[in-house]
Structures are given as C-alpha cells and as structure tokens.
C-alpha cells in the first residue's frame, strides 16, 4: 500500500481538471448514428424517450420524446434529469423529479436518446427564455450610452408578438414611453434595491499550467486553453487543460515534456495542486478573461503547423490544435472585478410580483427549493448535485421577501436559510463566545452577538519527512515517524442586516500528550482569516472581538495542558486567498509583516497580563540553546517542516557527515566547499549517516548552526509563546464532546475549493450573506458526492473523509483514496485494489442488465464472485 502525499494524485491514473467522463470512445452498433453532444457536462440537453424515464405506461397525449439535461455520462449510458414543457409537466407531474440512468441504445440497438433537432432546440430556448411581464425591471439596448443599455420598466407585454411597451428610468428622458420594443433587445435587471443591475461582479478562479505548474498570471500576456465538448471529452479523457506559452511552444516543436523537462509529471501536478490551494507564501493567480485572442487553428504561436501534434496532459494525449489562446488580465486590474457574461447569471422570478432577482441578491437557495418541490426530500437524495436552469421562473413557487412580508408569510422569508443555532455547541465554543461578548462589553461596544462554533475537530496524523526518520541523531534516539494531532476549525458569525455572515475563521493543530517529542503539548495556529463585515457601535472594534477570541483560545489551551503555542506570521500577498474566497477589492492590498506581527504581539501581551502566557518571542529566542536539530518541532504545512529536512539533504549532498563515527574531528568539520577524500563519501551516492552510523558531535553542532542561521534570516516570521504552568490546585480540563466533522470545512483547502467551485464569494455584504447561507446549508445537508475538495474514503470513514496524513491506498478503478484502517480487507504488496464502492457499483450494474464497456476494465471476476471480493 502507498501513502498518498498531500495534494498528489494517484500514480496509476493521473487526472487533469474534472474527472474523465468515460474511458475510450463509446462504441456503437453498426448502422446507428453516434451521439454528437455540443456542450459541456451539466449544460447539454438531449431528447430522451419518455417511457424510458417514466418506466410506466404513457397517457395517450404524452409525447414520445422529452428534453432532458445531462448530469453525467459514461460510454454506454447517461444520467438525465427531464426538463419537460409546462404542458407535459401538467400531464405528467412526476416527470421533472425523476433522475434516471438511461442507456444509449436498447437491446435492439434502437436509440433511447438523441440530439435535439434545430427546431426543437429553438422551441426549447423560446420557452426557457425569461418572461417580461408588466412591472418587470429590464435593461433595453440604447445607442450612445456608456454601457449600451438603459434602465426601464415594462408597461405592456404582448406575449403573442413578443413586443413590449417600456418606460425609461433615469437620464434626461426619464419617464419617456417607448413602444414596440422587441424581446431580443431586452435583458433582465435585478429588482433587489441593493443591486438594480444586470450582471454581478464576480472573480474567476485561479488556474495554472498543467505541464509545469506555473501560475497563469501577469506578466504573462496569454496562455493556451483546451475546452472539450462532451463528445471530445469522452474521446480524449479530459474536459479542460491549460498550458503556458512556453510549454505550448516547446510542445509544438515536438517536445511533449514541455518545460517540465525530465521532471516527474506527478511532480508537476503536485505543483499545480499546491498552487491552487493558495497557501502561505505561495503565489496565486487570478483568473484570466475568457475572450479568445485566436481560435483553434492548425498553426502555433510561432506560425509552425501543429496538426497531428499531441501534448501529454496527465496520462491523456490532447491535440495541440484544439488549444485556443486566451489573454491574461493585467496586474493593474487585479484589484478590480469584471461582470460575468449574461448567460452565467442565475435568476429567479417571484411567483407573486413576477420581478426577477439574482440568486445572490434574493438569497435564493435552489437546493432547498428543490427539496421543497420534492416533498421535503433532500436535494441530494438522488446522489448527484441538482442541475437546473439558471433561469427559474414563477412556476417554482418561490416568493421574494418583500411579498412574503406583505402577505405575512414570515415562514417563507427564511426558506432555505440555516444559521449557527443549528450547529451543535461544545464547551470550547461556549467559552470562546462568552469571552468575545465579555471583551466587547468591557470596551463599551454594543453589537449583535457574535456566534462562535467549532465546525471541525478531527484526528489527523502528520508524517515525518524521510530525511528526518533515516538520520542517525547524535542523541541516539530515533526520530518519530508520525505525529498525531487534532485539527480544529473555529468559525465566528454575526447577524448583519438580518442575515448571518461568517466574519472569522481559524484553523489550528493541537499536539497532545499522545504525540511524541518535540511536538508534544504544542499548538500550531496554522491559518487565521477574516472579512470586514463586523458591525458594532462605535465602529472599529474588529480587533477587539478577534483578540478576545484568540486570548480565550490560548486560555483554553493552557487549561487543557498545552505548554506552547506557535504562530507563523505570514501576511497574504496581493491576490492570495487563505480561507475566504474573493474578498472585497479594498482588502486585497498586501499587508506588511511588521503590522501583522504587532497585532499578534498585542494579543499575546494581553494574554500575558491575564496570566495565560508566561513569555513569547521568535524562534531564535526559543531555540537558542538547543543541541540538536531534532529538538525543533515540525508541524504539518509549517515552514520548518520543509526547511530542516532540506538542510539535511543539502548537508548529505555536500558530504559534511561522510566520515561517520570513525571520522576525525578535522575531517568532520570540513567546510562545505572542501574537496572530498578519495575514500570518503564519493564512493557512495548515499551519505553514511543514513546507513546506520552514529553522527559525531561536531557535525551535530554544524547542523544546529545552519538551522539557527535560518532562524536569524527569518527573524520576525514566527512567534512562539510559552503558556504559564498550571497553579497548585489547578487540574487539567478534559474536553467535552467527540469528533466534529463537516467535510466542506474540515480543511482550509476544502472550504476554499468549495467556494471557488460554486462561486461563493465574499466581495460584498450581500454576496457574503449568500455564501454563508450556502456554506451552512452544505454543512447541514451535505451534497453527494462531496463538493469542493476531494471526497476521500468510504461514507462510514472514521476520519471524517479527510486526508489526515494516515496511510491510504488508491482504488485501481475510481482513483479515489481510502484509509487502510477503514477497510476490512487491505491488499498486500503490489496487489491490485478495487474499493467496495466500485464493487457495489458493478453489482448494481449487472443486476440492472446494463453491463457494457464502461466496466470492462473494472475487475476480472464473475458475478458470483462479487460478494466474496466485497
């Protein structure tokens, strides 16, 4: 079994972008036309036989075919959600709620799905287009204006001719009536008083080169992008890919390795995944504009032909001629945002006032609304994320908040909303919440109560680097192979303008008594992040609340027996995202390290005055008297977890310790540039200290000096606080409650990736309210499969389905990773492994008599052997 490195993909099947839609190109019976989808996954529509979806006799008036949206597709079947017309829905009410796997062909090779005919597609778009009724706010095309649009309101709507009479709003001709405006000249405008615009301001997610891992950002002028429709994605095996210009040019010359050279491809993907996580000290890239500079062509950037040349992305070959050049936003626009295209806006229409709203502005929870339409069933009961049209008309039954209040439907106003009261409290969250309230009261601040919740508390393991474990330390002690710890996520929320907003998040690692030295009884505060939506009277007391919370957390750590707290003082760079995705532009300016360190020092001084902290200082002050680099604690994701092993490897390459136990002091203390002895380490590429020989004292001191030199160079980057010992009579408190696990917030990467994938941003107060609502709803009603980050292991996982650093093995079929401790049967050595989920999937597939090529490479066993394998 292999242990999965953090962020690495399976060595057997590497992926790029979303999971492949299928294996090889789908096979078809002779004489049957193949399916030619023209759009991406989740947005394509097909026609499906009504009887195949309904699985019941059809009424006489029911149509033979109905349109449906594709959710997933393999090489022999598609997962469809029907989208019938209003007439068909009235005839077959249950049809829109049915999500079915439908094979492409029946046993007689007759097609069960087919593409939409042009007339059908036109009629469908006509029906799906938004309806402009009397009183609807719209934008109308107008020449001579800065934006090309004018605000207006619909006075008369002629639905038969699709023409409208409008009254213009604002400008010199305010109130002017314009008659006979065509439907194609109008577009929706949000009715929310805080918006009144057509397009929301959104930030696009970052992207990186899939070959070398470089961030695709300024000063690059452009990059090359591959976007596949469903048919091409099935043939190629990936749905999207990006290349920097250098990799594209080198690939066009025939070098399929691109800029990566002889670098392992998995290493390149590791760089991509790490950079996309946007961690401390890492570069980030804001997304680029999508307009193409040049369409897909047979010539590359330098004019040479690229026909017939393929570039290797993961394990898939992609034609270089399929890439398009895309411009990159300049650095001067990094602090600004651009409206997305109209087609990417999500709209909902009130069933009473028939006005249109953005989902964000209306705080419309589409999943909760769908669950309501399904009769209270969970929106994730189907096993796939709900995918519906971005245009949701009045037939959904949704009522806006203004109409709800006017009709005294208070229960409908909060439809789909969840708040922090639904998250179970623990002793730590109550202590932190009371401390924040007390701190604000002492400062004379009045505000809505700040709710504090521990949203994740799971056991994890940090594995030591190989160089640390293999080294023979001068003390004679072996270095621990792993350090168990508890990963904890703390969230603070406040109700602003009637809706809760996440204003603060903190991720910590707690290494308790069960963890070996040097990490024992230490706490590492790995990430702290906030947004400026805290409201109080008077203003300017965000720091008062956050310092009170951190001081209370240090007090809790001391009471629970911890002795040290470590803080990495690393302010985010311009454009970086730690926890909150797409914060307001004014908050993206880089912060100086001295300012952040001063903020932490004020917090520690307050804790010192309260008797919680005994002393604090930098790494050099704390570890000035160490005799071995082994005494330095290394935390998961910390800078020193990389620095100390790197110094060991550098030392081995220089041959500083080649003499081992039998070397003279003079030989052991050679300078790094001294020539190697003919009988020294030159005879072996591996240093003798890794062969079991003891290390002499002088060499140990040299390594300590190198580490302390790094500490001096990074002076001010770290803070180490020593907690005051418990007084006589004080006992160590035992924490109440067990594991707390919400997959979407179990790690910083999980929350950040979920927000990126679902466009949950914090760039405005309304967007922050919407994002908070959707995050809390995802916590309370997790979608299946899990969103955002990768969903590891089994649903019954004992470790919160998180990558906690423990031993994991990869399934040879689905590429997912599983903790060995959660499996009943673990393969030995290099034996192939098929997870229980894939075995169950094949069993269901065979029972449904839909066996085809999509599972041909699953496992070589008979139907009767499935239970035995499981």
Protein Blocks (a to p, Z undefined) as FASTA:
>chain_A
ZZddehiacfklccehjadfbfcdddddehiacdddfbdehiaccdddfklmnopacdfk
lcfbdcdddfbdcfkbccddddddfklmmmmmmlmmpccdddfbdfkopafbdcddfklm
mmmmmmmpccddehiacddddehianopacdddfbdcfknopacdddeehjkgoiacehi
afklpccddfbfklopabdcddddddddfklopacddfbfbdcdddddfklmmmnopabd
cddfklmmmmmnopanlmnlmacfklmmmmmmmmmnopghiacdddddfbdfbdcdfbdf
kopafehiacdehjaccdfklpccdddddfklmmpccdddfklpccdddfklopacdfkl
nopafklmmmmmnoopafklnopacdddfbdcfknopacfklmmmnopaklmmgoiacfk
lpccdfklmmmmmmmmmmmmmnopacdddddddfbdcdddddddfklmmpccfklpacdf
bdcdddddddddddeehiacdfbdcddddddfklccfkgoiacdfbdcdddfbccddehi
lmmmmmmmmmmmmmmmmmnopabdcdddddddehiafklghiafklmpccdfklmmmmmm
mmmmmmmmnomambdcdfklmmmmpcbfklpccdehiaklmmmmmmmmmmmmnommmnmm
mlcfklmmpcfkbccdfklmmlpcbdfklnopacdfklmmmmmmmmmmmmmmmgojaccd
ddddddehiacdddehiddddfklmpmklmmmmmmmnopafkbfklmmmmmmmmmmmmmm
ccdddehiacehjfklcnlopaehpacdddfklopacdfklpfbdcehjbccddfklmmm
mmmmmmnopacfklmmmpgcdfklmmmmZZ
